[in-house]
Amino acid sequence: MRVKIPKSFFEDHGIGRDLPTPQIISETSRHIEIDTKDKAFAELCNDTEFYCTPHHFENCYRNPALQLRKSLQRQDAWPL
């Protein structure tokens, strides 16, 4: 299944921290389209869940992570 996710979160996950990321199918200035069957999708979801949980440090990615989780849930693509 193809889903669109926020580009800022995807770039932080894959480029900023060099974590495994799903292959990009297409992109716009604000979104990346990926396939949920990609083996790196689970890692992206785990990272999303981590940022959705309040922590004691400044978390500038909490809102994008919450939006990503909600978007994946709406698309019936949230595996956790």
C-alpha positions in Angstrom: 0.0 0.0 0.0 1.3 3.5 -0.9 1.1 6.2 1.8 2.1 9.9 1.9 4.1 11.1 4.9 5.5 14.5 5.9 8.8 15.1 4.1 10.3 16.9 7.2 9.9 13.8 9.4 11.2 11.4 6.6 14.3 13.6 6.0 15.1 13.7 9.8 14.7 10.0 10.1 16.7 9.0 7.0 19.1 11.8 6.2 19.5 13.5 9.6 20.0 10.3 11.6 21.0 7.8 8.9 18.3 5.3 9.9 16.8 2.7 7.5 14.1 4.4 5.4 11.6 3.1 2.8 12.4 3.8 -0.8 10.8 7.0 -2.1 8.1 6.4 -4.7 7.4 10.0 -5.3 7.8 13.3 -3.5 6.4 16.9 -3.5 7.7 19.9 -1.6 5.9 18.7 1.6 5.3 14.9 1.3 7.0 11.7 0.4 5.1 8.7 -0.9 6.4 5.3 0.3 5.2 1.7 0.2 4.2 0.1 3.5 5.5 -3.2 2.3 9.0 -1.8 2.3 11.1 -3.6 4.9 12.2 -0.3 6.4 8.6 0.8 7.0 8.5 -0.8 10.5 11.6 1.1 11.6 10.0 4.4 10.4 6.8 3.5 12.4 8.8 2.7 15.6 10.6 6.0 15.3 7.2 7.7 14.8 5.9 6.1 18.0 9.0 7.2 19.9 8.4 10.8 18.9 4.7 10.6 19.7 5.5 9.8 23.4 6.2 12.9 25.6 9.7 13.0 26.9 11.7 15.4 29.1 13.6 16.9 26.3 12.6 19.5 23.7 10.8 17.5 21.0 10.4 19.5 17.8 9.3 16.4 15.9 6.4 15.4 18.1 3.7 17.3 16.0 5.0 15.9 12.7 5.1 12.4 14.3 1.6 12.7 15.6 0.4 13.9 12.2 2.2 11.0 10.5 0.7 8.4 12.9 -2.8 9.9 12.4 -2.4 9.9 8.6 -1.3 6.3 8.6 -4.2 5.3 10.8 -6.6 7.0 8.5 -5.1 5.1 5.6 -5.3 1.8 7.5 -1.5 1.5 7.3 -0.5 1.9 11.0 1.0 -1.5 12.1 1.5 -0.8 15.8 
